[in-house]
Amino acid sequence: MHNCSVQLRYNFRLYPTPGQCQALARAFGCARTVFNDRLRCPSPSAESLPG
């Protein structure tokens, strides 16, 4: 038997309403803040990793 896998790819665009744009901007802004805060304060366990 042959083991075949098919990979599908979809292309789509979003056209959010003004209210949805505000909600998306707020969500991505919060995610960016959390990410930047995490980069600024590395955990002690990260310092003990090799590399």
C-alpha positions in Angstrom: 0.0 0.0 0.0 1.1 3.5 -0.7 0.9 6.2 2.0 -0.2 9.3 0.2 -1.1 12.6 1.8 -2.9 15.5 0.2 -2.2 19.0 1.4 -4.8 21.5 0.6 -4.3 25.3 0.8 -7.0 27.9 0.9 -6.7 31.6 0.0 -9.2 34.0 1.5 -9.6 37.6 2.6 -11.5 39.1 5.5 -13.5 42.2 5.2 -14.4 43.1 8.8 -16.9 45.7 9.8 -15.6 48.8 11.7 -16.6 47.2 15.0 -14.8 44.0 14.2 -11.7 46.1 13.1 -11.6 47.7 16.6 -12.0 44.3 18.3 -9.2 42.8 16.2 -6.9 45.8 16.8 -7.6 45.5 20.6 -6.9 41.7 20.6 -3.7 41.9 18.5 -2.6 44.9 20.6 -3.0 42.9 23.8 -1.2 39.9 22.3 1.7 42.2 21.2 1.9 43.7 24.7 2.0 40.2 26.3 4.7 39.0 23.8 6.8 42.1 24.4 6.5 41.8 28.2 7.6 38.2 28.0 10.6 39.1 25.9 11.6 41.8 28.4 11.4 39.4 31.4 12.9 36.0 30.6 12.2 33.3 33.1 15.1 31.8 35.1 14.4 28.3 33.5 15.0 29.8 30.1 18.5 30.9 31.1 19.5 27.3 32.0 18.6 25.9 28.6 21.6 24.9 26.4 22.3 27.0 23.4 
